[in-house]
Amino acid sequence: MLYAIIATDAENSLDKRLGARPAHLARLQQLKEEGRLVLAGPHPAVDSPAPGPAGFSGSLVVAEFDSLEAARSWAEADPYCAAGVYADVKVKPFNKVLP
């Protein structure tokens, strides 16, 4: 089943985000290679694809996992969690309708 991982960044976490980004992207790449990743990306803190020092307000990952618990475990092990980038992470079942 698909799950949406919806994360909210801690305040002033841009430097932490940049430091943990390579490890974060490696985990997403693994999901992609396994054919389980639907989409992933950050939410810019301002209305721009390149927010600069404004940074990001959070992230969204939609991917396939065997269970809600498996999705939660994967999300909790994210390098952004360990680095203190995320203040909050929610994991919800997701039904893709379109496209």
Secondary structure, DSSP 8 states (H G I E B T S, - for coil): -EEEEEEEE-TT-HHHHHHHHHHHHHHHHHHHHTT-EEEEEEEESSSSSS-GGG-EEEEEEEEE-SSHHHHHHHHHT-HHHHTT-EEEEEEEEE-----
